[in-house]
Each structure stands twice: as structure tokens, then as C-alpha cells.
């Protein structure tokens, strides 16, 4: 006689299914077909990370990364689950308004990436409808006059990745007024206005890391004498040159893995530890 399987508490079953969903997207998609109860347990996890893209027939679609099925009811979906969103493409003929409308229904969104050009409508939507945003990555060139640091959106913003070309004179008003900004990434480093580097280091009060995203670009090349740390070190230890960005980098980050932000934190932490060790040697 085969012994009956033990009846596990519902709470424990829910934890097991959720851990499985986080561990393997492939397994999770299979679990969705087990029952409505299991689907209810794991959907919030599977769908908290969303990719928005154009379809062949120009219909806006959104889907969890690596899913085979890519058709989802956008408004209900975003409102209920969306936490991390990557907009791969919002170019014509797909109406940008669909993306704007979807974001308006996602007040719990914490991480937004728009690698393409942000329009005025998109900027307005971000700062009017996303009060819980913590990370923003986008090409926001030319919108320094549109972005209002007093908006609730910017109060919790800790990570800002500015794709494109910027000048400190234009952006100092916004960047110096972001109360929670600890990590800033500047793209296209070969062409960036050098004043952005010392300006950010001196003007952003809580800045812990300044990432320069570029291939083949060293810290020494980016930092002249006016970028030197006022504490006397040759180069401000918060500056980190990184060469990783893109879909995999973003996905690793939202899943708790290594992305450019965590990589920079590790580099800076090691520098600080090394400096302390050297200081201890000098004392001895």
C-alpha cells in the first residue's frame, strides 16, 4: 500500500512555488498550467519584470523575459504586477500613447528603462504617474527644463542612467536637488562634457558611485586635475568605468544578480578596503 502524501500548509506550498518561479522561468511557465491556484501564486513574480516591444504587425506587446507566449492584456497586467519595465522599442508605426497609457496604470513601478529617445509626453508621464520609481534609465537629452525635482517621482530615485550627451550647466539644477540619488551613470563618455564629472561628484550630495559607460575608456582619461578628489586622492574613488549595458545586464539586476550598478559597488568597496589596509600599514 502506497502511503498518502503529506498535506503541506497552503502558506508553505505558496513559498515553494514562488521560489521555483524565481529560480527558473522555464519551469515557471510549465507550472502556470498546473492549476488556477498555482497560477495565482506565481504570476506576480513572473510578471513583475516586463519587456515592452513592437510586434510584426505594429501591435504593442509586453511579456516576461524569455517567455514563448508574448501577448498580454496591457492595462490589467501593468496595474497588477509591473515593477520592472524595459521598453525595447516604441518607435512608429506603433503609437507611443499605448506605452504612456500603460505606464499611467502602473503606480508601483520601481525600475524603468527606455533606451530609445524619450518624448516630452513620456517625461511628463514618468514624473506625474510613477511616484515609487527608484531606477530610471533613458535618453533624456534636452529635457532638463521639463523635469521638476519637486515631483514625488524623484524623491525615491536612487539610480539614474543618463544615455546620451549632457552638460552640467543644463542638468545641475535637477541633479543637485535629487534627495536620494546615490548612483549616476553617464553614457557616451568619449563625447561627454567634462564638467559633468566634477559637477556630479561635488554637487550630488549623496552620490556613492559615478559610472562612466564606455568601451576602451580609462579613469585616467576621463579625469583631469579638476576631477581630483578634494580629500587629496589622485582620482575620486567613486568613479568606475564600466562596459556592460543592455538587456542581459538589466535582467540580471532585477533578478538580484550582477549588473553594472552592483559591479561598481564592488569595485568601490574594494578600493575603500584597500585604502584602509594601506592606512593601517602606514600607522604601523
Secondary structure, DSSP 8 states (H G I E B T S, - for coil): ---------HHHHHHHHHHHHHH-HHHHHHHTTT-HHHHHHHHHHHTSEEEEEE-TTS-EEEE-TT-S-----HHHHHHHH-SEEEE----TTS-HHHHHHHHHT-TT--EEEEEEE--HHHHHHHHHH-TT--EEEEE-TT-TTT--TTSGGGTS--EEEE-S---HHHHHHHHTT-TT--EEEEE-GGGS-THHHHHHHHH-TT--EEEEE-TT--HHHH--GGGS-TTS-SS-TTEEEE---SHHHHHHHHTTS--HHHHHHHHHHHHHHHHHHHHHHHH-
